[in-house]
Amino acid sequence: MKNIVSIKKIILILLILFLNIKNLYAIENKIIVRVNNEIVTSIDILNEINYLKLLNPQIQELNNEKLFEISKNSLIREKIKKIYLLKLIDEISLEEKYLNNLIKNIYSQKNIKSLQDYKLYLKNNNLNYNYLKNKITIESLWNEMIFQKFNSKVKINKDRIKKEILNNPEEKLLLSEILVAKSKDNEMKLKFNQIKEDIQKEGFGNAALIHSISDSANKGGKIGWIDKNSLNKLLANKLSKLNIGDYTDPILTPSGYLIVKLENKKDSEESEENIEKKIERLVKIKTNQQLNQFSNIYLNKLKKDVVINEI
């Protein structure tokens, strides 16, 4: 009976996906999942699919059932963050000016000149501006909370960074990742086989959307260009053996098993940047890497404390 209900839910979403409806909220809105007292509805799912399509055009290659699951899991992660952040409402805050600057950076990167033009762009892609602003607010508050909670635990060895800069030619790597939660060995083997199959069938980016528990999942696992000197030695050594387009075997980390793809690489542009500024830049990168790791660990810990019910 439960499978029949789930199929009906998916069919509902698929019908919505293929309808050209101008008034989204004219659709009957059904509850899909409850996360404690927070709900995820069919319209939330549709909005999330449209949002993920903006971030990852390749997601349209996936079948509709996978689109549904990816969007549902993304929203569950967001609801868990929101539930926890509401408990800290008096301890963390976000200035409107800061939020507006974040949004401006997003649309400026798309060569959109004004907020009004950006709102029109979102509307043309079936997305509501307030929906996007709410997502950015939650993510920004979550990042601020992670910084406050874990920044004192970040460990950076500046002497080692300086040595790496002096001894190694600078190289930038374009990376993507899939982070998988740890479980029993037999379950992990099955999981890795499924991931490998999905990478072959759907591509690495879509496999990240399907399987990764990292916040980078919504961007198809894309991390961006990273200074090779900012990576830990184990990962840097593994990546140095890869050809462009290849990916590592699963690497055990404190936040789970990590699979990293080498998308591209290049020599760093020649710069007049002095050694101290290079150290400062790499310290910032390494700090963000460690905070992201704390974020993934903490989110998975919080997930165990919430009740998730699929209706």
C-alpha positions in Angstrom: 0.0 0.0 0.0 2.8 2.4 0.9 4.5 1.8 -2.6 1.2 2.6 -4.3 0.9 5.9 -2.3 4.5 6.8 -3.2 3.9 6.1 -6.9 0.8 8.4 -6.7 2.9 11.1 -5.2 5.4 10.8 -8.0 2.7 10.8 -10.7 1.3 14.0 -9.1 4.7 15.7 -9.4 5.2 14.4 -13.0 1.9 15.8 -14.1 2.8 19.2 -12.6 6.2 19.1 -14.4 4.7 18.6 -17.8 1.9 21.2 -17.4 2.5 24.8 -18.5 0.8 26.5 -15.6 1.2 30.2 -15.0 -0.4 30.2 -11.6 1.6 27.6 -9.7 -0.5 28.0 -6.5 -3.7 27.1 -8.4 -2.4 23.5 -8.2 -3.7 21.3 -5.4 -0.9 21.4 -2.8 -0.3 18.1 -1.1 1.9 17.3 1.9 4.7 14.9 0.8 7.0 14.7 3.9 6.9 15.9 7.5 10.2 16.7 9.2 9.1 17.1 12.8 6.5 19.9 12.4 7.9 21.2 9.2 6.2 20.1 5.9 7.4 19.6 2.4 4.6 19.9 -0.2 4.2 19.1 -3.8 4.6 22.7 -4.7 7.8 22.8 -2.6 9.1 19.9 -4.7 8.3 21.6 -8.0 10.0 24.8 -6.8 13.0 22.8 -5.7 13.2 21.0 -9.1 13.1 24.4 -10.9 15.8 25.8 -8.5 18.1 22.8 -9.1 17.6 23.0 -12.8 18.9 26.6 -12.7 22.0 25.4 -10.7 22.5 22.3 -12.8 21.2 22.2 -16.4 22.3 18.6 -16.7 19.8 17.5 -14.1 17.2 17.5 -16.9 18.8 14.4 -18.2 17.6 12.5 -15.2 14.3 10.6 -15.2 11.4 12.3 -13.3 11.5 9.8 -10.4 15.1 10.7 -9.6 14.3 14.4 -9.9 11.6 13.9 -7.4 13.9 12.1 -4.9 16.8 14.5 -5.3 14.5 17.5 -4.7 12.8 15.8 -1.7 16.1 15.0 -0.1 17.4 18.5 -0.7 14.3 20.0 1.0 14.6 17.5 4.0 18.2 18.8 4.6 17.0 22.4 4.4 14.1 21.7 6.9 16.5 20.1 9.4 18.7 23.2 9.2 15.6 25.5 9.6 14.4 23.5 12.7 17.7 23.9 14.4 18.2 27.5 13.4 14.8 28.4 14.9 16.1 27.3 18.3 18.9 29.8 17.9 16.8 32.8 16.8 18.1 35.0 19.6 21.8 34.0 19.1 22.4 34.5 15.4 21.2 37.1 12.9 21.6 38.2 9.3 21.7 41.8 8.3 19.5 42.7 5.3 22.4 44.5 3.7 24.5 41.4 3.8 21.7 39.3 2.4 21.1 41.8 -0.4 24.8 41.8 -1.3 24.8 38.0 -1.5 21.9 38.1 -3.9 23.5 40.8 -5.9 26.7 38.7 -6.3 24.6 35.8 -7.5 22.9 37.7 -10.3 26.0 39.7 -11.2 27.8 36.4 -11.9 25.0 35.8 -14.5 25.7 39.2 -16.0 22.3 40.4 -14.9 22.4 44.1 -14.1 19.6 44.7 -11.7 17.4 43.0 -9.0 14.3 43.7 -11.1 15.9 41.9 -14.1 16.9 39.0 -11.8 13.3 38.7 -10.6 12.1 38.6 -14.2 14.8 36.0 -15.0 13.6 33.8 -12.1 10.0 34.2 -13.1 10.8 33.1 -16.7 12.4 30.0 -15.1 9.3 29.3 -13.0 10.9 30.4 -9.7 9.6 32.9 -7.1 12.1 35.4 -5.8 11.0 35.1 -2.2 11.5 31.3 -2.5 15.1 31.8 -3.5 15.6 34.6 -0.9 14.3 32.2 1.8 16.8 29.5 0.7 19.7 31.9 0.8 18.7 33.2 4.2 18.6 29.7 5.7 21.9 28.7 4.2 23.6 32.0 5.3 22.3 31.6 8.9 23.4 28.0 8.9 26.9 29.0 7.7 27.1 31.7 10.4 26.0 29.1 13.1 28.7 26.6 11.9 31.3 29.4 12.0 30.4 30.4 15.6 30.2 26.8 16.8 33.3 25.3 15.1 35.7 28.1 14.1 37.7 27.6 17.3 38.2 23.9 16.4 39.7 24.7 13.0 43.4 23.7 12.9 45.7 25.3 10.4 49.5 24.9 10.3 50.8 28.1 8.7 54.4 26.8 8.7 53.3 23.7 6.7 51.4 25.9 4.3 54.5 28.1 3.8 56.6 25.0 3.2 54.1 23.7 0.6 54.1 27.0 -1.2 57.9 27.2 -1.4 58.5 23.5 -2.3 55.7 23.0 -4.8 54.7 24.8 -8.0 51.3 26.3 -7.7 48.6 24.4 -9.5 44.8 24.9 -9.5 42.5 21.9 -9.8 38.8 22.0 -10.9 37.1 19.5 -8.6 33.7 17.9 -8.0 32.8 15.7 -5.1 30.4 13.0 -3.9 30.2 12.6 -0.1 28.5 9.4 1.3 27.5 8.8 4.9 29.3 5.9 6.6 27.4 2.7 7.2 28.1 -1.1 7.4 30.8 -2.5 5.1 28.4 -4.6 3.1 26.0 -1.7 2.7 28.9 0.6 1.6 30.0 -1.8 -1.1 26.5 -1.9 -2.6 26.3 1.9 -2.3 29.6 2.4 -4.1 28.6 0.0 -6.9 25.4 2.0 -7.3 27.3 5.3 -7.4 29.7 3.9 -10.0 26.8 2.7 -12.1 25.1 6.1 -11.9 28.3 7.9 -12.8 28.5 5.8 -15.9 24.9 6.2 -16.8 24.0 9.8 -15.6 27.4 11.5 -15.3 29.3 12.5 -12.2 27.2 15.7 -11.6 23.9 13.9 -11.6 25.3 11.1 -9.5 26.3 13.7 -6.9 22.8 15.1 -7.0 21.4 11.6 -6.3 23.8 10.4 -3.7 25.9 13.1 -2.1 25.1 14.4 1.4 27.3 17.4 1.0 25.9 20.9 0.5 27.7 20.8 -2.8 25.2 18.2 -4.0 22.7 20.9 -5.2 25.4 22.2 -7.5 26.1 18.7 -9.0 29.0 18.3 -6.5 30.9 21.2 -8.0 33.6 22.6 -5.6 35.2 24.9 -8.2 38.9 25.8 -8.7 41.0 24.8 -5.7 44.7 25.5 -5.0 46.4 22.1 -4.9 48.5 23.3 -2.0 45.3 23.8 0.0 44.4 20.1 -0.1 45.5 17.6 2.5 48.4 15.4 1.3 46.4 12.2 0.9 43.9 13.7 -1.4 46.5 15.8 -3.3 48.6 12.6 -3.9 45.5 10.7 -5.2 44.5 13.5 -7.5 48.0 13.8 -8.9 47.7 10.3 -10.3 44.4 11.0 -12.1 43.9 12.1 -15.7 41.4 14.9 -16.3 37.9 13.3 -16.2 38.8 10.6 -13.8 37.7 10.3 -10.1 39.2 8.8 -7.0 38.2 5.7 -5.2 36.2 6.4 -2.0 38.4 8.1 0.6 37.4 7.8 4.3 37.1 11.2 6.0 35.5 12.3 9.4 32.3 13.3 7.6 32.0 10.2 5.4 33.4 8.6 2.3 34.6 11.1 -0.3 34.8 10.6 -4.1 36.5 13.4 -5.9 36.6 14.0 -9.7 39.4 15.9 -11.4 37.4 18.1 -13.9 40.4 20.1 -15.1 43.7 21.6 -14.0 45.9 24.6 -14.8 49.0 26.4 -13.5 48.2 29.3 -11.3 48.5 32.7 -13.1 51.8 34.5 -12.4 51.2 36.9 -9.6 53.0 39.6 -7.7 51.3 38.3 -4.6 53.8 38.0 -1.8 54.3 34.9 0.3 52.3 36.3 3.3 49.3 37.0 1.1 49.5 33.5 -0.4 49.6 32.0 3.1 46.6 34.2 4.1 44.6 33.1 1.0 45.4 29.4 1.6 44.5 29.7 5.3 41.1 31.0 4.3 40.6 28.2 1.8 41.6 25.5 4.3 39.4 27.1 7.0 36.4 26.9 4.7 37.2 23.3 3.9 37.3 22.3 7.5 34.1 24.3 8.3 32.3 22.5 5.4 33.4 19.2 6.9 32.1 20.2 10.3 28.8 21.3 8.6 28.3 17.9 7.0 29.1 16.0 10.2 26.8 18.2 12.3 23.9 18.1 9.8 24.0 14.3 9.8 24.1 14.3 13.6 21.0 16.5 13.7 19.2 14.3 11.2 19.2 11.5 13.7 17.3 13.7 16.2 14.4 14.6 13.9 11.4 12.5 12.9 10.9 12.2 9.1 7.6 10.8 7.9 6.7 10.4 4.3 2.9 10.9 4.0 
